[in-house]
């Protein structure tokens, strides 16, 4: 990965980031699966856990390398439960009212003021008109959100070109600090019950997003229930021009 470093006069910050795709793992809430995950691999940028789940689970022995831990929260009072090294994930409902949007923004701002990194998952993002999506992105960036993940929870995305308008709406936002094109990410749908050709099609979308749209962040679910599984990403990033596959399988 090539590194970028410069001084941003608008924010007064030194900006540093690495180019290339980064994969973020998601631990399932309790009760969604009882099947253990046994494939060992490394290279995750982060791991997200539900608020009620610790990392003392069998998955710890499987994922032996990740840089950051995020915890899914839905209220400011939950910020007190975080360990010193943990960051915050919030679920941002794009279909919500402006008051609901504002409550999400307040939580993001409170977390960043406490020195936590914040990741926002935008539910229903691909159903939102570009102008409103751009507004949501600007509000979240102004609240200090580092990652803005567009969720395809409605099954709108059938090929890579379907991503274009939404990604363009976000990266056109003029924000201080980290540029928007380094905050944007995607979470595609489940692969747990998908046929081989469907998983291959999803891998092609992920590959297109990384290579052609230069999307930097991708959500992955170990069991393929909340997002594509590790093997879909292995296939997607196997032969990316100019970038190495961030995931390394034992």
C-alpha positions as CSV (number, residue, x, y, z in Angstrom):
1,X,0.0,0.0,0.0
2,X,1.3,3.4,-0.8
3,X,1.1,6.1,1.9
4,X,-0.1,9.7,1.5
5,X,0.8,12.4,3.9
6,X,0.1,16.2,3.8
7,X,-0.9,19.2,5.8
8,X,-4.6,20.2,5.5
9,X,-4.8,24.0,6.0
10,X,-8.6,24.0,6.3
11,X,-8.6,21.7,9.4
12,X,-5.1,22.5,10.6
13,X,-4.3,18.8,10.7
14,X,-1.6,16.6,9.2
15,X,-3.4,13.9,7.1
16,X,-2.0,10.5,6.8
17,X,-3.5,7.4,5.1
18,X,-2.6,4.4,3.1
19,X,-4.1,3.7,-0.3
20,X,-5.7,0.4,-1.1
21,X,-8.7,-1.7,0.2
22,X,-9.1,-2.3,3.9
23,X,-11.4,-5.0,5.2
24,X,-13.4,-4.7,8.4
25,X,-14.6,-7.8,10.2
26,X,-18.0,-8.0,11.9
27,X,-18.7,-10.3,14.9
28,X,-22.3,-11.5,15.0
29,X,-24.7,-10.6,17.8
30,X,-25.5,-13.5,20.2
31,X,-28.0,-16.0,18.8
32,X,-27.5,-15.4,15.1
33,X,-25.3,-18.5,14.7
34,X,-23.9,-21.3,16.7
35,X,-21.4,-22.5,14.1
36,X,-17.8,-21.9,15.0
37,X,-15.6,-20.1,12.5
38,X,-12.3,-22.0,12.1
39,X,-10.5,-20.6,9.1
40,X,-7.4,-18.7,10.3
41,X,-6.4,-15.6,8.5
42,X,-4.9,-12.1,9.1
43,X,-5.0,-8.7,7.5
44,X,-8.2,-7.1,8.9
45,X,-8.1,-3.4,9.4
46,X,-10.6,-3.6,12.3
47,X,-13.0,-5.9,14.1
48,X,-16.5,-4.8,15.2
49,X,-18.3,-6.4,18.1
50,X,-21.8,-5.9,19.5
51,X,-21.9,-4.0,22.8
52,X,-23.0,-7.2,24.7
53,X,-20.1,-9.4,23.3
54,X,-16.5,-9.4,24.4
55,X,-13.6,-10.5,22.3
56,X,-13.0,-13.6,24.5
57,X,-14.7,-15.8,21.9
58,X,-13.5,-18.6,19.7
59,X,-13.1,-16.1,16.9
60,X,-10.1,-14.5,18.7
61,X,-7.9,-17.5,17.9
62,X,-9.0,-17.4,14.3
63,X,-8.4,-13.7,13.5
64,X,-4.8,-13.3,14.7
65,X,-4.2,-9.8,13.3
66,X,-6.4,-6.7,13.3
67,X,-5.5,-3.1,13.9
68,X,-8.5,-1.6,15.6
69,X,-11.6,-2.7,17.7
70,X,-15.0,-1.0,17.2
71,X,-18.1,-1.5,19.4
72,X,-21.7,-1.1,18.1
73,X,-23.5,1.5,20.3
74,X,-26.8,3.3,20.1
75,X,-26.7,5.9,22.9
76,X,-24.2,8.3,24.4
77,X,-24.5,6.6,27.8
78,X,-22.9,3.5,26.4
79,X,-19.7,5.4,25.7
80,X,-18.8,4.7,29.4
81,X,-18.6,0.9,28.8
82,X,-15.8,1.1,26.2
83,X,-12.3,-0.1,27.0
84,X,-9.4,2.3,26.4
85,X,-8.6,0.9,23.0
86,X,-12.1,0.6,21.6
87,X,-13.8,2.8,19.1
88,X,-17.5,3.3,18.1
89,X,-19.9,2.1,15.4
90,X,-23.3,3.7,15.0
91,X,-26.2,2.6,12.8
92,X,-27.4,5.6,10.8
93,X,-31.0,5.2,9.5
94,X,-31.1,7.1,6.2
95,X,-34.9,6.8,6.1
96,X,-35.2,8.5,9.5
97,X,-36.5,12.0,10.3
98,X,-34.1,14.9,10.7
99,X,-34.5,14.7,14.4
100,X,-33.4,11.0,14.2
101,X,-30.4,12.1,12.1
102,X,-29.5,14.7,14.7
103,X,-29.5,12.1,17.5
104,X,-27.0,10.0,15.5
105,X,-24.9,13.1,14.9
106,X,-24.9,13.9,18.6
107,X,-23.6,10.4,19.4
108,X,-20.9,10.7,16.8
109,X,-19.7,14.1,18.1
110,X,-19.7,12.9,21.7
111,X,-17.6,9.9,20.8
112,X,-15.0,11.9,18.8
113,X,-14.8,14.5,21.6
114,X,-13.7,11.6,23.8
115,X,-11.0,10.7,21.4
116,X,-12.7,7.7,19.9
117,X,-12.7,6.9,16.1
118,X,-16.3,6.6,14.7
119,X,-17.6,4.4,11.9
120,X,-21.2,5.1,10.7
121,X,-23.2,2.4,8.9
122,X,-25.8,4.0,6.6
123,X,-28.8,1.7,6.5
124,X,-30.8,2.3,3.3
125,X,-28.1,4.4,1.7
126,X,-28.7,3.2,-1.8
127,X,-32.4,4.2,-1.6
128,X,-31.5,7.8,-0.7
129,X,-31.4,10.4,-3.4
130,X,-27.8,11.7,-4.1
131,X,-28.4,15.2,-2.6
132,X,-29.7,13.8,0.7
133,X,-26.9,11.2,0.8
134,X,-24.4,14.0,0.3
135,X,-26.0,15.9,3.2
136,X,-25.8,12.9,5.5
137,X,-22.1,12.4,4.5
138,X,-21.3,16.1,5.3
139,X,-23.0,16.0,8.6
140,X,-21.3,12.8,9.7
141,X,-17.9,14.1,8.5
142,X,-18.3,17.4,10.4
143,X,-19.1,15.3,13.5
144,X,-15.7,13.6,13.1
145,X,-16.8,10.3,11.5
146,X,-13.8,8.5,10.0
147,X,-15.7,5.8,8.0
148,X,-19.0,6.2,6.3
149,X,-20.2,2.7,5.2
150,X,-23.0,2.5,2.6
151,X,-25.1,-0.6,3.3
152,X,-26.9,-2.5,0.6
153,X,-29.5,-3.9,3.0
154,X,-32.3,-3.4,0.4
155,X,-30.6,-5.5,-2.3
156,X,-30.3,-2.6,-4.7
157,X,-26.8,-3.3,-6.0
158,X,-26.6,-5.8,-8.9
159,X,-23.4,-4.7,-10.5
160,X,-20.5,-2.3,-9.9
161,X,-22.1,0.5,-11.9
162,X,-25.0,0.6,-9.4
163,X,-22.5,1.9,-6.8
164,X,-21.3,4.9,-8.9
165,X,-23.9,7.5,-8.2
166,X,-23.9,6.9,-4.4
167,X,-20.1,6.9,-4.2
168,X,-19.9,10.0,-6.4
169,X,-22.4,11.9,-4.2
170,X,-20.2,11.2,-1.1
171,X,-16.8,11.9,-2.5
172,X,-18.0,15.2,-3.9
173,X,-18.5,16.5,-0.3
174,X,-16.0,19.2,0.6
175,X,-15.0,18.4,4.1
176,X,-12.1,19.4,6.4
177,X,-9.5,16.9,7.4
178,X,-9.5,13.4,5.9
179,X,-10.9,13.6,2.4
180,X,-14.2,12.0,1.8
181,X,-12.9,9.5,-0.7
182,X,-10.9,8.0,2.2
183,X,-13.9,7.8,4.5
184,X,-16.3,6.0,2.2
185,X,-17.0,2.3,2.3
186,X,-19.6,-0.4,1.4
187,X,-21.3,-3.3,2.9
188,X,-22.9,-5.6,0.4
189,X,-25.5,-8.3,1.3
190,X,-25.2,-11.8,2.8
191,X,-23.5,-14.7,1.0
192,X,-24.4,-17.4,3.5
193,X,-27.2,-19.0,1.3
194,X,-25.9,-17.8,-2.0
195,X,-25.1,-20.1,-4.9
196,X,-21.6,-20.1,-6.3
197,X,-22.4,-17.9,-9.3
198,X,-24.0,-15.3,-6.9
199,X,-20.9,-15.2,-4.8
200,X,-18.8,-14.8,-7.9
201,X,-21.0,-11.9,-9.0
202,X,-20.6,-10.2,-5.6
203,X,-16.8,-10.7,-5.7
204,X,-16.8,-9.0,-9.1
205,X,-18.7,-6.0,-7.6
206,X,-16.2,-5.8,-4.7
207,X,-13.3,-5.9,-7.1
208,X,-14.8,-3.2,-9.3
209,X,-15.4,-1.0,-6.3
210,X,-11.8,-1.3,-5.1
211,X,-10.1,-1.0,-8.5
212,X,-12.3,1.3,-10.5
213,X,-14.1,3.4,-7.9
214,X,-11.2,3.2,-5.4
215,X,-13.5,2.6,-2.4
216,X,-11.1,2.1,0.5
217,X,-13.4,0.4,3.2
218,X,-15.3,-2.9,3.0
219,X,-17.3,-4.7,5.6
220,X,-16.9,-8.5,5.9
221,X,-19.0,-11.0,8.1
222,X,-17.2,-14.1,9.1
223,X,-20.3,-16.3,8.6
224,X,-21.6,-14.3,5.5
225,X,-24.8,-13.3,7.3
226,X,-24.5,-9.5,7.7
227,X,-22.0,-9.0,4.8
228,X,-20.0,-11.0,2.4
229,X,-17.9,-13.8,3.8
230,X,-14.0,-14.0,3.8
231,X,-13.9,-16.3,0.8
232,X,-15.8,-13.8,-1.3
233,X,-13.2,-11.1,-0.5
234,X,-10.4,-13.6,-1.2
235,X,-11.8,-14.0,-4.7
236,X,-12.5,-10.3,-5.1
237,X,-9.1,-9.0,-4.2
238,X,-7.0,-11.9,-5.6
239,X,-5.8,-10.0,-8.7
240,X,-6.3,-6.3,-8.0
241,X,-4.0,-4.2,-10.3
242,X,-1.6,-2.2,-8.1
243,X,-2.8,-3.5,-4.8
244,X,-2.1,-6.6,-2.7
245,X,-4.9,-8.6,-1.2
246,X,-5.1,-7.3,2.4
247,X,-6.3,-10.7,3.6
248,X,-3.9,-13.5,4.2
249,X,-5.2,-17.0,4.7
250,X,-3.3,-19.7,6.5
